[in-house]
Amino acid sequence: MAKWGARVEFLERIEERTGETPQALIDRPRVFTENQEFIEAFFTLNAARIEKNPIPVSEIKAYMELFGADDPAKMIRRIQIMDRAFLEISMDNRSKK
């Protein structure tokens, strides 16, 4: 998902202007409804990230205190999984430059 954010908006504008759906938009990754809570939490926490360090559990806990979580343990695990993937992609992108 990290690679798709701005591309989706661009592809949707192309679709609007041409009336045709670009293949990349058709093939994009989909977020399942049951994961929406975790995705939203990750993007909120990621925006508050300090440098390229992992999101601290204390920040995830603070997020859950503000916004709630149906399953706090699951929220922490999911955020940490997404965070590791995000940091790996970031490291790969930096090493390619």
C-alpha positions as CSV (number, residue, x, y, z in Angstrom):
1,M,0.0,0.0,0.0
2,A,2.8,2.4,0.7
3,K,3.6,2.5,-3.0
4,W,0.0,3.2,-4.1
5,G,-1.2,6.2,-2.1
6,A,-0.7,9.1,-4.6
7,R,-1.0,6.8,-7.6
8,V,-4.6,5.9,-6.9
9,E,-5.6,9.6,-7.0
10,F,-3.7,10.1,-10.2
11,L,-5.3,7.0,-11.8
12,E,-8.7,8.0,-10.7
13,R,-8.3,11.4,-12.3
14,I,-7.3,9.6,-15.6
15,E,-10.4,7.5,-15.3
16,E,-12.6,10.6,-14.7
17,R,-11.1,12.4,-17.7
18,T,-11.1,9.6,-20.2
19,G,-14.0,7.5,-19.0
20,E,-11.8,4.4,-19.1
21,T,-10.4,2.6,-16.1
22,P,-6.6,2.2,-16.3
23,Q,-5.4,-1.4,-15.9
24,A,-3.2,-0.4,-12.9
25,L,-6.3,0.9,-11.1
26,I,-8.1,-2.4,-11.7
27,D,-5.0,-4.4,-10.5
28,R,-4.3,-2.3,-7.4
29,P,-4.3,-4.0,-4.0
30,R,-7.6,-3.9,-2.1
31,V,-8.1,-3.2,1.6
32,F,-10.5,-5.7,3.1
33,T,-13.1,-4.0,5.3
34,E,-12.0,-6.0,8.4
35,N,-8.5,-4.4,8.0
36,Q,-9.7,-0.8,7.6
37,E,-9.3,-0.1,11.4
38,F,-5.7,-1.2,11.3
39,I,-4.8,0.6,8.1
40,E,-6.3,3.9,9.4
41,A,-4.4,3.5,12.6
42,F,-1.1,2.8,10.8
43,F,-1.4,5.8,8.5
44,T,-2.2,8.1,11.5
45,L,0.8,6.7,13.5
46,N,3.1,6.7,10.5
47,A,2.4,10.4,9.9
48,A,3.6,11.1,13.5
49,R,6.7,9.0,13.1
50,I,10.0,10.4,14.3
51,E,12.7,9.7,11.7
52,K,12.8,6.1,10.5
53,N,12.4,4.4,13.8
54,P,9.7,1.8,14.5
55,I,6.4,3.1,15.9
56,P,6.7,2.7,19.7
57,V,4.1,0.5,21.5
58,S,3.4,3.5,23.7
59,E,2.3,5.5,20.6
60,I,0.0,2.7,19.5
61,K,-1.4,2.5,23.1
62,A,-2.0,6.3,23.0
63,Y,-3.8,6.0,19.7
64,M,-6.0,3.2,21.1
65,E,-6.8,5.4,24.1
66,L,-7.9,8.2,21.8
67,F,-9.8,6.2,19.1
68,G,-10.5,2.9,20.7
69,A,-9.8,-0.6,19.4
70,D,-12.0,-3.7,19.2
71,D,-9.0,-6.0,20.0
72,P,-6.0,-4.1,21.4
73,A,-3.6,-7.0,21.2
74,K,-4.5,-7.6,17.5
75,M,-4.1,-3.8,16.8
76,I,-0.6,-3.8,18.2
77,R,0.4,-6.9,16.2
78,R,-1.1,-5.6,13.0
79,I,0.5,-2.1,13.4
80,Q,3.9,-3.7,14.1
81,I,3.6,-6.0,11.0
82,M,2.7,-3.1,8.8
83,D,5.5,-1.0,10.4
84,R,8.2,-3.6,9.7
85,A,7.1,-3.9,6.1
86,F,7.0,-0.1,5.7
87,L,10.5,0.2,7.2
88,E,11.9,-2.6,5.0
89,I,10.5,-0.8,1.8
90,S,11.9,2.5,3.0
91,M,15.3,0.9,3.6
92,D,15.2,-0.8,0.1
93,N,14.3,2.5,-1.5
94,R,17.1,4.4,0.2
95,S,19.7,1.7,-0.7
96,K,18.7,2.0,-4.4
97,K,19.5,5.7,-4.5
